[in-house]
Every structure is written in C-alpha cells, then in structure tokens.
Amino acid sequence: MTAEPHNTTRLRGLKKRSQFLRAARGIRAGRASFALQAIASEHELPGIGFTVTKKTGNSPERNRIKRRLRAAAGACATGFQPQHDYVLVGRREALAAPFDELVNDLTGLLTRVHTKKADGLRNQRP
C-alpha cells in the first residue's frame, strides 16, 4: 500500500543564480526561522528555491535546515500561487523550531506576501 500525497500542487525548482537574484528584488517577509522572498514570474508553475548562508553553520546543519524547509514547503504547497517565484532563506532557528511552527509561519508569510501591493518591488532596474 502506498501513501497518498497530501496535495497535488506541483512546484518548479529554482536552480540558477539569476532566478534567486530576481526573487531578491521582490517582496520580502520574515520570521525567526526563515525569510520568504516572492516575485511574479512568467512560468505557469510556482517556482521555489532554498538557500542557507555559510554563516548559519556547517554543511550538515545547513542541509538539515534546507530539508526542514523543503518539507514545510511541501506541506504548504497549495499556498504557492502560479506565476510566482519564491525563495526561502533559512536561519539557524529553523533547526530547533517545531515543524508545525515552520508550517504555520510559512502559511502566514504566503498570505502576507500576496496581500502586499505589487508595487513594493525592491531595486527595480529600468
């Protein structure tokens, strides 16, 4: 017997540096465990990327933070809107935070990002 997926929303992975830099120019919202960056995109599927800086800790800690954020994003996959790119910037507090708190924070940040005005873009280029 196989487990049924919790949701059927597909997410597109962000892989190129330019995609992460583009999302950094968008709307930002944060919590203690992570920050969320979002920007409109031309792709139909929502794109998501994860990043954790070296200041956060050694590679096993950074990888564990990214795994926890990926799992939280999977649990909130229905909250990601089509034609948007998102980047989750992990912080050290994500290691100790309860998983339910990560999911609740991400759900709240997704709502907050999409209620902000679209003209709140940062560092727009002419």
N, C-alpha and C positions, 0 to 999 in steps of 0.2 A: 504494500500500500504506500503510495507516495503522498507527501503533504501537498495540500493546495496552496498556491501562492496567496498572500494576503490581499494583493491588489494586482491589477493588470496594467498599470501605467508603466510605460517604458520610458527610460531615461537614457539620454545620449551622454557619453562620457566626454569631458573636455580633456584634450591631450596636449595641444600646442600652447606655447608660452603666450602667443598673441591673443588666444582666447581668454586666458587668465588676466592679462593686462586690460583687455577690453571690459571684462566684468568689473575690474577695479575702478573703472570710470563711472560705473552705475551707482545705484542706490545701495547704501550700507546700513546694516542694523546689527547690533551685537548683544551678546550675553556673556556671562563669565566664562563659559566653556568654549565658545566659538563665536566667530563673526560670520555674517552672511552678506555676500555681495550679489547683486542681481542687475541684469540689464536686458533689454529687449533684443531679440535675435531674429534672423530671417529663417532659421530652421524650424520645421514643424514640431519636432520632438523637443521637450525641455532638455537642456544640457546641464550637467553638473560636474564640478571638479572639486578636488580636495587638496589642501595644502597645509603643511605644518612646517614652520621655520626651524632651523637648527638650534636656535636659542631655546626652544621648548624642551629639548632633551636629546638623549642619544637615539640611534635609529630604532631599537625595539620599542621605545616609548612613543616615538613619532608614528611608527607603523600601527601601534595599538590605538592611538588617538584616531588615525585615519580609518581603521576598521570599525571603531565605535561610531564615528560619524557616518560611514557608509551604511551601517545597519540602521541608524536613526533616519537617514535619508530614505532608505527602503521602506521603513515603517510609515513615512510621511509622503510617499511617492505621489499620492493623489493631490497633494497640495501644491506641487510644482506645476506652473502654468505653461502651456505650449507657447512656443515662440519666445522663450526666455532662456538665458544662461545664468547659472548660479555657481558661486564658488563659496565653499565653506572653509574658513581659515581656523584651524584648530588651535586651541590653547591648552596649556598644561592642566587646567582644572577639569578638562574633559576626561582625564584618567580616573578621577575619583568620583565624578558626578554619577548619580544613579541613572540607569538607562532611561527610565520613564521621564526624568527631568530633561534629558537631552531631547527626547521626542517632543515633549511639551514646549520646550524652548524653541525648537525648530518650527513647530506648527505656529507658534505665536509670531516668530520672525517672518515667516512666509506671509502671514496675514498683514503684518505691519509694512513689509516691503511693497506689497501690492496696493495698499491704501495710500501710500505716499504719492505725491504728484510726480508724473513722469519728467517734469522739467527740473527735477532735482539732480540731474546728472552732474558728475564731477569732471573737471578737466576736459571739457569738450574741445575737440580740435576743429578748426574752421574747415 
